[in-house]
Amino acid sequence: QVQLVESGGGLVQAGESLRLSCTASGRAFNAYAMGWFRQAPGKEREFVAAITWGGAGTYYADSVKGRFTISRDDAKNTMSLQMNSLKPEDTAVYYCTRYNSATFAYTSSYTSSGAYWGQGTQVTVSS
């Protein structure tokens, strides 16, 4: 049984930073790739960032590249998303996901969907 719990969301002003965390339960956390998606009101869930097993590979949506950094600590079964220079358009519910693979063969492998999901954490950026 895989359980993912996000934390760290909140209300900030444009230009400020937030750090989201995802804590995973279940075996072999370090054997799988992990990622973040987000869903804004009235919009579909979209890919934000992904990280392969061991952290060797990281991938970002163009909209967050250069501002967000994804990382993982396999010893603690945690994954983080450091979000800097936040914009109002970053406002969304952010979801942690675990993929069923360690790496990705195609872009669509990580942008389409994960296998397991957390309950989400709200991030609101005011202008």
N, C-alpha and C positions, 0 to 999 in steps of 0.2 A: 504494500500500500504506500503510495507516494502522496505526501502532503506538503504543500507549499504555503508559506505564510509571509505576506509582504508587510513591511512597516516603513515608516519614515515620510509618508505623505504629509501634506499640510498646505497652508496658505502663505504665499510669499509675494513680494512685489517683483515686477519685471526687472531683470538684471541680477537678481539674487540667485542663491544656490540651494539645492536640496540633495540629500543622499538617501536613496531608497535601498532597502535591504530585503532579501528573500532568504528565509531559512527553510531548508528541506529536511524532511524525515524520510526514512527508507534507505535501503542498502545501495551501495555503489554509486553514491552521488557523483563521485569524481569520474565515473565512466561515461557520463552523458553530457551532451551540450545543453546549455541553458540560455534563456533569453528573456527579453522584456517586450511586451506589446502594450498598446494603450488604446483607449476608446473614448472619444469626445462625445458629448451629447449630440444625438442625431446623426452620428457618423459610424462607419464600420470600424471594427477593431483593426489596428494597423501595427505593423512591425516597427520596433524601435531599435533594438540591439540584440546581438547574440554572441555567445562565447563558446568555443569548443572545449572538449575535455582538456584539462591541464592548462587551459587559458592561452594556448598558443595562437589561436585564431580568434579575431574579433571582427564583428561586422556591424555596420550602422546604417540606419536610414539616412538619406541625404539631408533631411530636415534637421537632424540632430548632430551630424558629423562635425567634429571640432568643438562641440559644446558638452556632449555627454561622453562618459567613459564607463564601460562595463568591466567588472572584475569578479573574481571568485576566490574563495578561500576554502579549498577542499578539506582542510583539517577541521574546519568549523561547519561544514555543510552549508555555507552561505554564499550568496551572490549579491553584488551591489551595483547600483547605477548612480554614479556621481553626475549630477545635472547642474551645469553652470550656465550663466547668462540666460536664465529662463525668460521665455516670452509668453505673452498671453495665449498664443496658439498652442503652447505646450499643455494647457489645461486639459486634463483627462483623468480617467481612472487608469492606473498603471497595473498591469498584470505580469506576474512572474510565470514563466513556463519552463517545463523540462521537455526536451525532445527525446525521441527514442533512438537517437544515434549519437555517436561521439563527435563526429565531424559532419561536414556538409559537402555533398557532391555538386550541388547546383544552388544558385541563388534562391530559387523557389523552395529549396529544402528548408531554409530558415525563415523566409519571409511569409510563407503561407500559414503555418500554424504549428503550435507545439502539441505535445501529447497529454501533458498534465498541466493544470492551471491552479493558481492561487485565487483568493477571493477578491483581490484588487485593493489598491490604496489610492485615495483621491489626491490629486495634485491640482491646486488652483493658483494661477499666476495672475495677479491683478496689474493693470496698466497704470 
